[in-house]
Amino acid sequence: MDDDIVANNFAIHFQNASSSSNFTQTNLNNRANTISSFIRDNLTNSTLNDYLIEDGKLINQPFNISEFNEVLKKANLNSAPGSDDITYSFIKHAPYHTTRFILDLINKSWDS
């Protein structure tokens, strides 16, 4: 299967799994309140624009292998696999080239 097709399928699955339609209205309101509260409490008007510009640059950067490994360290290895049947335990114990492939696939899905 073509890498672009795999990446697009992953992106579609990720989009569906993280869609706001999967959350209650209370959760969505709490998310907005948390963000507003953080901005109000931690940023002055003079730094807000600079902060948002820098944050926008960072959020669009590809994930790197150390970030990926950090997520794996914190993952619950006893959690059930997703619809792809891949467990965190498999990814955590996979050889480097496998985890690198998965990371590249994730980054490709964000690029597509």
C-alpha positions as CSV (number, residue, x, y, z in Angstrom):
1,M,0.0,0.0,0.0
2,D,1.3,3.5,-0.9
3,D,2.7,5.5,2.0
4,D,0.3,8.5,1.2
5,I,-2.7,6.2,1.3
6,V,-1.6,4.8,4.7
7,A,-0.9,8.3,6.0
8,N,-4.3,9.5,4.8
9,N,-6.1,6.6,6.3
10,F,-4.3,7.2,9.6
11,A,-5.2,10.9,9.5
12,I,-8.9,10.1,8.8
13,H,-9.0,7.7,11.7
14,F,-7.2,10.1,14.0
15,Q,-9.6,12.9,13.0
16,N,-12.6,10.8,13.7
17,A,-11.3,9.6,17.0
18,S,-10.4,13.1,18.2
19,S,-13.5,14.8,16.9
20,S,-15.4,17.1,19.2
21,S,-18.5,15.0,18.5
22,N,-16.9,12.3,20.8
23,F,-17.0,14.7,23.8
24,T,-19.9,15.9,25.9
25,Q,-20.9,19.5,25.8
26,T,-19.6,19.8,29.4
27,N,-16.2,18.6,28.3
28,L,-16.1,21.0,25.4
29,N,-17.1,23.9,27.6
30,N,-14.4,22.9,30.2
31,R,-11.8,22.8,27.5
32,A,-12.6,26.3,26.3
33,N,-12.8,27.6,30.0
34,T,-9.4,26.0,30.7
35,I,-7.7,27.7,27.7
36,S,-9.4,31.1,28.5
37,S,-8.3,30.8,32.1
38,F,-4.7,30.0,31.2
39,I,-4.5,33.0,28.9
40,R,-6.2,35.3,31.3
41,D,-4.0,34.2,34.3
42,N,-0.6,33.8,32.6
43,L,-0.3,36.2,29.8
44,T,-0.3,39.9,29.7
45,N,-1.7,41.7,26.6
46,S,1.8,42.6,25.5
47,T,3.1,39.0,25.5
48,L,-0.1,37.4,24.3
49,N,0.5,38.0,20.6
50,D,4.2,36.9,20.7
51,Y,3.1,33.8,22.7
52,L,0.4,32.9,20.3
53,I,2.7,33.3,17.3
54,E,5.5,31.2,18.8
55,D,2.9,28.6,19.9
56,G,1.5,28.5,16.4
57,K,5.0,27.8,15.0
58,L,5.7,25.0,17.5
59,I,2.4,23.2,17.1
60,N,3.0,22.8,13.4
61,Q,6.4,21.2,13.8
62,P,6.8,17.5,13.1
63,F,7.0,15.3,16.2
64,N,10.6,14.1,16.9
65,I,11.7,10.7,18.2
66,S,12.4,12.0,21.8
67,E,8.8,13.3,22.0
68,F,7.5,10.0,20.7
69,N,9.6,8.1,23.2
70,E,8.4,10.3,26.0
71,V,4.8,9.6,25.1
72,L,5.5,5.9,25.1
73,K,7.1,6.1,28.5
74,K,3.9,7.6,29.9
75,A,1.5,5.3,28.0
76,N,-0.5,2.8,29.9
77,L,0.8,-0.5,28.6
78,N,-2.3,-2.3,29.9
79,S,-4.7,-0.2,27.9
80,A,-6.7,-1.9,25.1
81,P,-5.5,-1.4,21.5
82,G,-7.4,0.8,19.2
83,S,-9.2,-0.2,16.1
84,D,-5.9,-1.0,14.4
85,D,-5.2,-3.6,17.1
86,I,-1.7,-2.2,17.8
87,T,-0.9,-2.0,21.5
88,Y,1.4,0.5,23.2
89,S,3.4,-2.5,24.5
90,F,4.1,-3.5,20.9
91,I,5.2,0.0,19.9
92,K,7.3,0.5,23.1
93,H,9.2,-2.8,22.6
94,A,9.5,-2.6,18.8
95,P,12.9,-2.0,17.2
96,Y,14.0,1.5,16.4
97,H,13.2,1.2,12.7
98,T,9.6,0.2,13.5
99,T,9.0,3.1,15.9
100,R,10.7,5.5,13.4
101,F,8.3,4.2,10.7
102,I,5.3,4.8,13.0
103,L,6.6,8.3,13.9
104,D,7.1,9.1,10.2
105,L,3.6,7.9,9.5
106,I,2.1,10.1,12.2
107,N,4.1,13.1,10.9
108,K,3.1,12.3,7.3
109,S,-0.6,12.2,8.3
110,W,-0.2,15.8,9.8
111,D,1.4,17.0,6.6
112,S,-1.2,15.6,4.3
